[in-house]
Amino acid sequence: MTTSPSARGGAAMALGAMLCVQLGLALSVSLFDRIGPDGAAWLRLAWAGVLLLVLVRPRPSSFSGATLLAGVALGAATAGMTMLFMASVARLPLGTASALEFLGPLGVAVARGRGGRKLWPVLAAVGVVLLTEPWRGGADPVGVAFALGAAGCWAAYILLTQRVGDEASGVRGLAISMPTAAVIATAWEWPSVSGYLTWELLLTGLGLALLLPVVPFSLEMLALRRLTTAAFGTLMSVEPVIALVTGFVVLGQAPSATALAGVGFVVVACVGAERSGGREAVTAPKSCADAVSSVDSVASGPADGRMVG
């Protein structure tokens, strides 16, 4: 089977988004001691909402009612995915929380896959379990509930991102969803973080917001214009692999034999998904070239400058 240019481009965008996520998480560690993981997630979401409003300047009148509603729903899914995952990590080992959260994209992949394509998410699921080794830690019931909530939000995020991306060219849809996510996250976190904010912290959050979530969410929206949701959901399973490699290279954390076996399962699944997951061309109000230029304009904002749980 020959890999289509659409699938290759979409897979590259999805992988680029995951690389940005892991780099953003690594650079955000310094914020955890100051405002906690939830506060760090809120700070990025808040700045991302402001940045997209300023750079894209969306006009609600330019969207159909259905697209506007889908954009707001996407914002709610984005906020829920980010904040619920961080709440689960506070109560569960990271591996357990990650394995539970990955039920979201893998569920989409299984539900949307057809025929032999269902094999890829099954292989990815095995790989994710081997990578995260959830059996090593305990399971707080409240933490499990938060992680499953994050999984549901992630599944909704994938489906809504594709719908919004198909109906709104470029990243205009994100200029509706991210401010919505920012408002929801602020209502959730403001009482606990307002007393710790400083100008230095705010400026740090501004820079990180470009890396996490502005650029990756933009890449994911473009990727979902080129990939099926089944393929995209499976490709997301490579993120633990990226995290494992980053931990080894940057932090000197040597993976176990079980984790290396998980890498093999996930790589095979992702190759299979990438080779069979291309979409037919989507007709949008503007060309895909316009969409790419929109991402470039966002990414070229204030210099150093995504977090999803």
Secondary structure, DSSP 8 states (H G I E B T S, - for coil): ----HHHHHHHHHHHHHHHHHHHHHHHHHHHHHHHHHHHHHHHHHHHHHHHHHHHH---GGGS-HHHHHHHHHHHHHHHHHHHHHHHHHTTS-HHHHHHHHTHHHHHHHHHH--GGGGHHHHHHHHHHHHHH-GGGS---HHHHHHHHHHHHHHHHHHHHHHHHHHHS-TTTTHHHHHHHHHHHHHHHHHHHHGGG--HHHHHHHHHHHIIIIIHHHHHHHHHTTTB-HHHHHHHGGGHHHHHHHHHHHHH-----HHHHHHHHHHHHHHHHHHHH-B------SS-HHHHHHHHHHHHTSSS------
